[in-house]
Amino acid sequence: MTDPGMDAAPERSRRRRRWRQRALWLLAALVLGFLAWGFAWEPAQLVERNYTLSLPRWPARCDGLRADVVADLHTGSPRNGVDKLDRVVRRLEASDSDVVLLAGDYVILKVLLGRYVAPEVVAAHLEPLAARKPVYAVLGNHDWWKNGDKVRRALESAGIVVLQNQARELTLRGCRFWLVGVGDLWEGHPDVRGSFAGVRDGAPVVALTHNPEIFPRLPARASLVVAGHTHGGQVWLLPGRPSRRGSHYLAGPIVEGGRQLFVSPGIGTSILPFRFRVPPEISRLTLRSARTGDLPPPP
């Protein structure tokens, strides 16, 4: 008489092997999908996100001012050539923003499978935008690594105002304020004191810089600090959207000690041409005056 348990054992073993094979096929499909998403699909995307920021020391007369922010163009990184730059420019031209702020890194130093695009080419593609609306810029670490003075000359020849440790008084739609450009933390020899020394009166201040890690060093006089550099981390696996990684600033609006920072997730990539759940973004900021009761004490 045959033992039923002896017949069942090989069948259980066969079922386990089938389940392992299916699990491995599923894992392989997930890995391939992840790689295809991150290397091929997402870096080619371009999203536009609206943010409304309630700012300290932002007067009522400036309420509703709109600024488009773009950082880390890194033109020449994979899926991010001059055709993508033209898409960015067309979107910015069509926007109802009052000003465009460029937060550095227009060229690439090293990115896998990337192709270097000269700053003169990048600037030529940005020139139609500068002809339509005011465009202000700072330089990033990649720009300095590839000859910052050359990048600056190219941008300025296209009508873009580059602020290197400088303050510029602006009047946009009846709003008078100061735009302060602070040099890149790593390579731009930032001069915080000298940058803000150019602010000659009590008008509100927006600070533009590349690396957000300089934020704690900037005076509270700035109603808003705008930065880039991080690419939003390029990869985000957790729920929600990235804002910090440990003590580091990653993306979006961040309030710290009653002060306001905005970090652009950027357009291109560096080192690895990979993005996952942090798509290339044009950030549209609407600047609102905080209620008097919400304002921190003056510095």
C-alpha positions in Angstrom: 0.0 0.0 0.0 1.4 3.4 -1.0 2.0 6.1 1.7 0.0 9.2 0.6 2.6 11.4 2.2 5.3 10.1 -0.1 3.2 11.1 -3.2 2.4 14.6 -1.8 6.1 15.6 -1.1 7.2 15.8 -4.7 4.1 17.8 -5.6 4.7 20.3 -2.8 8.3 20.6 -4.0 7.1 21.3 -7.6 4.7 24.0 -6.3 7.4 25.7 -4.4 9.7 25.8 -7.4 6.8 27.2 -9.6 6.2 29.9 -7.0 9.9 30.8 -6.7 10.1 31.1 -10.5 7.0 33.3 -10.6 8.4 35.5 -7.8 11.8 35.8 -9.7 10.0 36.8 -12.9 7.9 39.3 -11.0 11.0 40.8 -9.4 12.8 41.0 -12.7 9.9 42.7 -14.3 9.8 45.2 -11.4 13.5 45.9 -11.7 13.3 46.4 -15.4 10.3 48.7 -15.0 12.1 50.7 -12.4 15.2 51.1 -14.6 13.1 52.0 -17.7 11.1 54.6 -15.7 14.2 56.1 -14.1 16.6 56.1 -17.1 14.3 56.5 -20.1 10.9 57.9 -19.1 11.0 60.3 -16.2 14.1 62.3 -17.2 12.3 63.2 -20.4 9.3 64.6 -18.6 8.5 68.2 -17.8 6.0 69.1 -15.2 4.8 72.5 -14.0 3.8 72.9 -10.4 2.2 75.9 -8.7 3.2 76.9 -5.2 1.7 79.7 -3.0 4.2 81.0 -0.4 3.1 83.1 2.5 6.2 85.2 3.2 7.4 87.2 6.2 8.2 90.8 5.6 6.4 90.7 2.2 4.3 93.8 1.8 0.7 93.9 0.7 1.6 95.9 -2.4 3.6 92.9 -3.6 0.9 90.4 -2.8 0.4 88.1 -5.8 3.7 88.6 -7.5 4.5 85.5 -9.6 8.0 84.1 -10.3 8.9 81.1 -12.4 11.9 79.2 -11.0 14.1 76.8 -13.0 17.4 75.2 -11.8 20.0 72.7 -13.0 19.2 72.8 -16.7 22.3 70.6 -17.2 21.6 70.7 -20.9 23.3 67.7 -22.6 22.4 65.1 -19.9 20.6 62.1 -21.4 17.0 62.8 -22.4 17.7 66.5 -21.8 19.2 68.0 -24.9 18.5 71.4 -26.6 15.1 70.2 -27.7 14.1 69.8 -24.0 15.6 73.3 -23.3 13.4 74.7 -26.0 10.4 73.0 -24.4 11.3 74.7 -21.1 11.7 78.1 -22.8 8.3 77.7 -24.6 6.6 76.9 -21.2 8.2 79.9 -19.5 7.3 82.2 -22.4 3.6 81.1 -22.1 3.5 81.7 -18.4 1.9 84.7 -16.8 4.8 85.1 -14.4 6.4 88.5 -13.7 10.0 87.3 -13.6 12.0 84.1 -14.2 14.7 83.1 -11.7 17.4 80.7 -12.9 19.2 79.0 -10.0 22.4 77.8 -11.7 24.1 74.8 -13.4 23.4 75.4 -17.1 26.1 73.0 -18.3 27.3 69.5 -17.3 30.6 68.4 -16.0 30.1 64.6 -15.8 27.0 62.5 -16.4 26.8 59.0 -17.7 26.1 59.0 -21.5 25.9 62.8 -21.4 27.1 65.2 -24.1 28.6 68.5 -23.2 26.7 71.5 -24.6 28.6 74.8 -24.6 27.2 77.7 -22.6 27.0 79.8 -25.8 24.5 77.3 -27.2 22.5 77.2 -24.0 22.4 81.0 -23.9 21.3 81.2 -27.5 18.3 79.0 -26.7 17.4 81.1 -23.6 17.7 84.4 -25.5 14.0 84.4 -26.8 12.9 84.1 -23.2 15.0 87.0 -22.0 13.5 89.1 -24.9 10.0 88.6 -23.5 10.4 89.0 -19.8 13.0 89.8 -17.1 15.3 86.8 -16.4 17.8 86.8 -13.5 20.4 84.1 -12.8 23.1 82.9 -10.5 25.9 80.4 -11.4 26.2 76.9 -10.0 29.1 74.6 -9.2 29.1 72.9 -12.6 29.2 76.3 -14.3 32.3 77.3 -12.3 33.9 73.9 -13.0 33.5 74.6 -16.7 34.7 78.2 -16.6 32.2 80.3 -14.7 33.3 83.6 -16.3 32.6 82.1 -19.7 29.2 80.9 -18.7 28.4 84.3 -17.2 29.4 86.1 -20.4 27.3 83.8 -22.5 24.2 84.3 -20.4 24.7 88.1 -20.3 25.1 88.2 -24.1 21.6 86.7 -24.3 20.1 89.5 -22.1 20.0 87.5 -18.8 21.2 89.4 -15.7 23.6 87.4 -13.7 24.0 88.4 -10.1 27.3 87.3 -8.5 27.3 88.5 -4.9 25.2 91.5 -6.0 21.9 93.1 -5.2 19.6 94.5 -7.8 16.6 96.8 -7.2 13.5 95.6 -9.1 10.1 97.0 -9.7 7.6 94.5 -11.1 3.8 95.2 -11.4 4.1 98.0 -8.8 6.1 95.9 -6.4 9.5 97.3 -5.5 11.9 94.8 -3.9 15.6 93.8 -3.9 16.9 90.6 -5.6 20.1 89.5 -4.1 22.3 86.9 -5.9 24.6 85.0 -3.6 27.6 83.1 -5.0 27.5 79.3 -5.0 28.5 77.7 -1.6 31.0 75.3 -3.1 32.7 77.2 -6.0 31.2 80.7 -6.2 33.1 82.4 -3.3 29.8 83.5 -1.6 30.0 86.9 0.0 26.8 87.1 2.1 27.7 90.3 3.8 28.8 92.0 0.6 25.7 90.7 -1.3 23.3 92.2 1.2 25.3 95.4 1.6 23.9 96.5 -1.7 20.4 96.6 -0.2 20.1 100.3 0.5 16.6 100.6 2.1 13.8 98.7 3.8 12.2 97.3 0.7 11.6 93.5 0.8 14.3 91.1 -0.3 14.4 87.9 -2.3 17.7 86.0 -2.3 18.7 83.7 -5.2 21.5 81.2 -4.8 22.5 77.8 -6.1 23.2 75.5 -3.1 20.5 75.6 -0.5 22.9 74.6 2.3 23.9 78.2 2.6 20.3 79.1 3.8 21.2 79.2 7.5 23.9 81.7 6.8 21.7 84.2 5.0 20.1 87.0 7.1 16.5 86.9 8.1 16.1 90.1 6.2 15.3 87.9 3.1 11.6 87.2 2.8 12.4 84.3 0.6 15.5 82.3 -0.5 15.4 80.5 -3.8 17.9 77.7 -4.6 18.5 74.6 -6.7 21.4 72.2 -6.8 19.8 69.1 -5.2 17.7 67.8 -8.2 15.3 66.9 -5.4 17.6 64.0 -4.7 16.7 62.6 -8.2 15.2 59.4 -6.5 12.4 59.4 -3.9 11.1 56.0 -2.7 9.1 57.2 0.3 5.4 58.3 0.4 4.7 62.0 -0.4 7.1 64.4 -1.9 10.7 65.1 -0.9 11.6 68.1 1.2 14.5 67.0 3.4 16.9 64.2 3.7 18.2 64.3 7.2 19.5 67.8 7.8 19.8 68.5 4.1 17.3 70.5 2.1 15.9 68.7 -1.0 13.0 70.3 -2.7 10.0 72.5 -2.5 9.0 75.0 0.1 10.7 74.6 3.5 10.0 76.8 6.5 12.7 76.9 9.2 12.6 79.2 12.2 9.9 81.3 10.6 12.1 81.8 7.5 11.1 80.6 4.0 13.3 78.6 1.5 12.3 77.2 -1.8 14.4 74.5 -3.5 13.8 73.7 -7.2 13.9 70.0 -8.1 15.6 71.1 -11.3 15.4 69.9 -14.9 18.5 67.8 -15.8 20.6 65.2 -14.0 24.2 64.8 -13.0 26.4 61.7 -12.4 23.6 59.2 -13.1 21.0 60.2 -15.6 18.2 58.8 -13.4 15.1 60.2 -11.9 12.4 58.4 -10.0 9.3 60.2 -8.6 11.2 63.5 -8.8 10.4 64.7 -12.4 12.0 67.7 -14.0 10.0 70.7 -12.9 9.2 74.3 -13.7 8.2 75.8 -10.3 5.6 78.6 -10.4 5.7 80.7 -7.2 2.9 83.0 -6.2 4.2 85.3 -3.4 1.7 86.3 -0.7 2.0 88.6 2.2 1.8 86.7 5.5 -0.7 88.0 8.1 0.8 90.4 10.6 0.2 87.9 13.4 2.3 85.3 11.5 5.3 87.5 11.0 8.5 86.7 13.0 10.0 89.7 14.9 12.2 91.9 12.8 15.9 91.1 12.7 
